[in-house]
Amino acid sequence: MARTVTILGATGSVGTSTLDLIERQPGAYDVLALTAHRDVDGLAAAARRVGAKRAVIADPAQFNALRSALSGSGIEAAAGEEAVVEAAGMGADWTMAAIVGCAGLRPVMAALRGGRTVALANKEALVSAGDLMTDAARASGARLLPVDSEHNAIFQCFDHDRPGGVSRVILTASGGPFRTWSREAMAVVTPEQAVAHPNWSMGAKISVDSATLMNKGLELIEAYHLFPLPPEAFEVVVHPQSVVHSLVEYVDGSVLAQLGAPDMRIPIAYALAWPERMATPCARLDLTRIGTLNFEAPDLDRFPALGLAMAALKAGGARPAILNAANEIAVASFLDRKVGFLDIAAIVQETLDALDLPAPSDLDAVFEVDRAARGEAARIAREYCP
């Protein structure tokens, strides 16, 4: 029988890549629901192409436009945050969780409570509420599959039956577009320069995170929740070619690595077909053409965001949620040209210094931490505005 699928965040880069793979396997997948934030045209077109049962737009003001775009298709239209959560809880065999930011937290939790398979591309949810999410997965028996290329690589190399044999996990970072730039040069970069990733095609927010190396810091926290190792067992190495996606070191000195072309359809396909594998149209790796693979230690002086994330991971409690919320505000301010590129990490640092909040014990508490951190970060960001 066809596997039922729901895609949360269907019009983003991960969502469209997932749809591309599904459309290449006619009859293998039955799409229950697609959701998007505001892209009515993209959502309606995708829903029609794959014959989705329901299409949900998060912005309620776009409901009439969506209903009109789906007229005559037989596809149910819905709108609003609660409708997105309901779509996540429809009981799909496999759910892609690709809503950016903490907005994806409640839908992910709804999908996990269903006890099926959730492919996680929303790192912010796991960063802000990692313990709550993994507890929900254990309680329902849901399978949480990582989609980020780094965590997907670790998942493929990690001995899940004998984790005691693993000594270290090494996540690779491309270094972003400013890997060799001085801080003086980075002080005047534009949003257009920051979103121009040298290897990957991604959305604006995650591209900026890659440029500051905050993305890698968030991934360290995410990896801690996905794989049963202590915080100090997770490290980062800069690898500009983005060919080695992550490495797992074992106690005997053996190191296993997963390699592949920098195409998100590869890790998505692994999660979509798991425990089997599926063919993809992705370019095949030609090591003779690449010739050389380079590795270097991250520079925490030029890229302090990574150090902030490492410290938040070790501190635990509410620190990762504060870090994530402050970063979202700072990145949005940068993309709106209200603050400079280097101000992003500075705003996050000041927010962390200003707030001392207890560890959240439930989702409501997570959202309280998130709101407090966003408010403080927004206040600080205003002080940076020219």
C-alpha positions in Angstrom: 0.0 0.0 0.0 1.1 3.6 -0.6 2.7 5.3 2.4 0.6 8.2 3.6 2.6 11.5 3.9 2.1 15.0 5.3 4.5 17.8 4.6 4.6 20.7 7.1 6.3 23.6 5.3 5.7 22.3 1.7 6.7 25.5 -0.1 10.2 25.9 1.5 13.4 24.4 0.1 13.1 21.2 2.1 9.3 20.9 1.3 9.8 21.4 -2.4 12.7 18.9 -2.5 10.4 16.4 -0.7 7.7 16.9 -3.2 10.1 16.5 -6.1 11.1 13.0 -4.8 7.4 12.0 -4.2 6.4 13.1 -7.7 9.2 10.8 -9.1 7.6 7.8 -7.3 4.0 7.7 -8.6 1.8 5.5 -6.6 4.3 5.0 -3.8 3.0 7.9 -1.6 -0.5 9.2 -0.7 -0.3 12.8 0.4 -2.7 13.6 3.2 -1.9 17.2 3.9 0.4 20.1 2.8 1.0 23.2 4.8 2.6 26.6 4.1 3.0 29.9 5.8 1.8 32.5 3.2 2.6 31.1 -0.2 -0.9 30.4 -1.5 0.0 29.9 -5.1 2.9 27.5 -4.3 0.8 25.6 -1.9 -2.2 25.3 -4.2 -0.1 24.2 -7.1 1.7 21.6 -5.1 -1.5 20.2 -3.6 -3.0 19.9 -7.1 0.0 18.1 -8.5 0.2 15.5 -5.8 -3.5 15.2 -5.1 -3.3 16.2 -1.5 -6.4 15.6 0.6 -6.0 18.9 2.5 -4.0 22.2 2.1 -3.5 24.5 5.0 -2.2 28.0 5.0 -0.9 29.3 8.4 -1.9 32.9 7.7 -5.7 33.0 8.2 -5.9 36.2 6.1 -5.0 34.0 3.1 -7.8 31.5 3.5 -10.1 32.9 0.8 -7.3 33.1 -1.7 -6.4 29.5 -1.0 -10.0 28.3 -1.3 -10.3 30.1 -4.6 -7.0 28.6 -5.9 -8.2 25.1 -5.0 -11.7 25.6 -6.4 -12.9 22.5 -8.3 -10.0 20.4 -7.2 -11.8 18.6 -4.3 -8.9 19.5 -2.0 -10.0 20.7 1.4 -8.7 24.2 2.3 -8.0 25.3 5.8 -6.2 28.2 7.5 -4.7 29.2 10.8 -2.1 27.8 13.3 -4.6 25.4 14.8 -5.4 24.0 11.3 -1.7 23.4 10.8 -1.5 21.5 14.1 -4.6 19.5 13.0 -3.0 18.6 9.7 0.1 17.4 11.6 -2.1 15.1 13.7 -4.0 13.5 10.8 -2.1 10.3 11.3 0.2 10.1 8.3 2.6 7.3 8.2 5.4 9.8 7.5 5.5 13.5 8.3 8.1 16.0 7.0 8.5 18.7 9.7 10.1 21.6 7.8 8.4 24.6 9.3 11.1 27.1 10.1 11.6 28.3 13.7 9.5 27.7 16.9 6.4 28.1 14.8 6.9 24.4 13.9 7.1 23.2 17.5 3.4 22.5 18.2 2.8 20.8 14.8 5.9 18.6 15.3 4.6 17.5 18.8 1.2 16.7 17.3 2.9 14.5 14.7 5.0 12.8 17.3 2.0 12.0 19.5 0.6 10.1 16.6 3.3 7.5 17.1 4.4 7.3 13.4 7.6 8.5 11.6 8.6 12.2 11.8 11.3 13.4 9.5 12.7 16.4 11.3 14.1 19.4 9.3 13.2 22.0 11.9 16.2 22.2 14.1 14.8 25.1 16.1 12.0 22.9 17.6 14.5 20.4 18.9 16.9 23.1 20.2 14.1 24.8 22.2 12.3 21.7 23.4 14.6 18.8 22.9 13.8 16.9 26.1 10.0 17.4 25.6 10.2 16.2 22.0 12.3 13.1 22.7 10.0 12.2 25.6 7.0 12.5 23.4 8.6 10.3 20.8 9.4 7.6 23.4 5.9 7.8 24.9 4.1 7.2 21.6 6.7 5.0 20.0 7.2 7.5 17.2 10.4 7.3 15.1 12.3 10.6 14.8 14.5 10.7 11.6 16.9 13.6 11.1 16.8 15.3 7.7 19.6 17.8 8.1 22.5 16.5 6.1 24.8 16.4 9.1 22.4 14.5 11.4 21.3 12.3 8.6 24.9 11.4 8.0 25.4 10.6 11.7 22.3 8.5 11.8 23.7 6.4 8.9 27.1 5.9 10.6 26.0 5.6 14.2 25.8 2.2 15.9 22.3 2.6 17.5 22.4 -0.9 19.1 25.8 -0.3 20.7 26.1 3.4 21.4 28.7 2.7 24.1 31.2 2.0 21.3 31.0 5.6 20.0 33.5 8.0 21.4 32.9 11.2 19.3 30.6 12.7 16.7 32.1 15.3 14.4 29.7 17.6 12.4 31.1 19.3 9.4 30.5 22.9 8.5 31.1 24.5 5.1 32.2 27.7 6.8 29.7 29.7 4.8 30.4 32.5 2.3 32.6 34.5 4.8 34.9 31.6 5.9 38.1 33.5 5.0 36.8 37.1 5.6 38.1 39.3 8.3 35.7 40.8 10.9 36.2 44.2 9.4 35.0 42.9 6.0 32.1 41.1 7.6 31.0 44.2 9.3 29.7 45.7 6.1 28.2 42.6 4.3 24.7 42.8 2.9 21.8 40.3 3.3 22.3 39.4 -0.4 25.9 38.4 0.3 24.9 36.5 3.5 22.2 34.3 1.8 24.5 33.4 -1.1 25.7 30.0 0.3 28.6 28.6 -1.7 27.4 25.0 -1.7 23.8 24.6 -0.7 20.5 26.1 -1.8 18.6 27.1 1.3 16.1 29.6 2.7 17.2 33.1 3.8 17.2 32.4 7.6 19.2 29.2 7.5 21.6 30.7 5.0 22.4 33.6 7.3 22.8 31.1 10.2 25.3 29.2 8.0 27.2 32.4 7.4 27.4 33.2 11.1 28.0 29.5 12.0 25.0 29.7 14.3 23.5 27.0 12.2 26.3 24.6 13.2 25.8 25.5 16.9 22.1 24.8 16.7 23.0 21.5 15.0 25.3 20.6 17.9 22.4 21.0 20.3 20.1 19.1 18.0 22.6 16.2 17.8 22.8 16.0 21.5 19.1 15.3 21.7 19.2 12.8 18.8 22.2 10.7 19.8 22.9 9.3 23.3 26.3 11.0 24.0 27.4 13.7 26.5 27.7 17.3 25.3 31.5 17.1 25.1 31.4 14.3 22.6 30.1 16.6 19.9 32.5 18.7 17.8 32.6 20.8 14.7 35.1 20.8 11.9 35.0 23.2 8.9 35.0 21.4 5.6 34.6 23.8 2.7 33.7 21.3 0.0 30.6 20.0 1.9 31.3 16.4 0.6 31.8 14.7 4.0 28.6 15.5 5.9 29.6 14.2 9.3 31.8 11.6 11.0 31.4 9.1 13.8 34.5 8.0 15.8 34.5 4.8 17.7 36.5 3.8 20.8 38.9 1.6 18.7 39.9 4.6 16.6 37.8 3.8 13.6 36.0 6.7 12.0 33.0 6.3 9.7 31.9 9.1 7.5 29.0 9.7 5.1 29.8 11.4 1.8 27.6 12.7 -0.9 26.9 15.6 -3.3 25.6 18.7 -1.5 21.9 18.1 -2.5 19.2 18.0 0.2 17.3 15.4 -1.8 19.8 12.8 -0.7 19.1 12.9 3.1 15.4 13.6 2.4 15.3 10.4 0.3 17.0 8.4 3.0 14.4 9.5 5.5 11.5 9.2 3.1 12.3 5.6 2.1 13.7 4.4 5.4 14.4 1.6 6.2 14.8 1.0 2.5 16.6 3.3 0.0 15.2 5.0 -3.1 16.8 6.2 -6.3 17.3 10.0 -6.7 18.3 12.2 -9.6 21.1 13.7 -7.6 24.6 14.1 -9.0 26.9 11.2 -8.2 30.1 11.9 -6.2 33.2 12.1 -8.3 36.2 12.2 -5.9 38.7 12.2 -8.7 37.2 15.4 -10.0 37.1 17.0 -6.5 40.7 15.9 -5.9 41.2 17.4 -2.5 39.1 17.6 0.7 40.1 20.2 3.3 39.4 20.4 7.0 40.1 23.2 9.5 39.1 24.1 13.0 36.3 26.7 13.4 37.5 30.2 14.3 35.4 31.2 17.4 36.9 34.7 17.4 35.6 35.6 13.9 32.4 33.5 14.4 31.4 33.9 18.0 27.9 32.5 17.4 29.2 29.0 17.4 30.8 29.5 20.8 27.6 30.9 22.2 25.7 27.8 21.1 28.4 25.5 22.6 28.1 27.3 25.9 24.2 27.0 25.8 24.5 23.3 25.1 26.7 22.8 28.1 24.6 25.0 30.4 21.3 23.3 29.3 18.0 24.4 30.9 16.4 27.4 29.2 19.7 28.5 27.6 19.2 26.8 24.2 15.7 28.2 23.9 16.9 31.7 24.7 19.7 31.4 22.2 17.4 30.2 19.4 14.7 32.9 20.0 17.3 35.7 20.2 19.0 34.5 17.1 15.7 34.4 15.1 15.0 38.1 16.1 18.6 39.1 15.3 18.6 37.4 11.9 15.3 38.9 11.0 16.6 42.4 11.9 19.6 41.8 9.8 17.5 40.7 6.8 15.4 43.8 7.3 18.7 45.8 7.2 18.1 47.2 10.7 21.3 45.8 12.1 24.7 44.7 10.8 25.9 41.1 10.2 28.2 41.2 13.2 25.4 42.5 15.4 23.6 39.2 15.1 25.9 37.4 17.6 26.2 40.5 19.8 22.4 40.7 20.2 22.2 37.0 21.0 25.1 37.4 23.6 23.4 40.4 25.3 20.0 38.5 25.4 21.7 35.5 27.1 23.4 37.8 29.5 20.1 39.6 30.4 17.9 36.6 31.0 18.1 33.9 33.7 15.0 31.7 33.2 14.2 28.3 34.6 14.3 25.2 32.4 10.9 24.8 30.7 8.9 21.8 31.9 6.1 21.8 29.2 5.3 23.4 25.9 3.6 26.4 27.5 6.8 27.1 29.5 8.9 26.8 26.3 6.7 29.4 24.6 7.1 31.7 27.7 10.9 31.4 27.4 10.6 32.0 23.7 8.4 35.1 24.2 10.7 36.6 26.9 13.8 36.0 24.8 12.2 37.5 21.7 11.1 40.6 23.5 14.5 41.2 25.1 16.3 40.5 21.8 14.0 42.9 20.0 14.6 45.6 22.6 18.4 45.1 22.3 18.2 45.1 18.5 16.5 48.4 18.5 19.5 49.9 20.2 21.7 48.7 17.3 19.6 50.4 14.7 21.4 53.3 13.1 
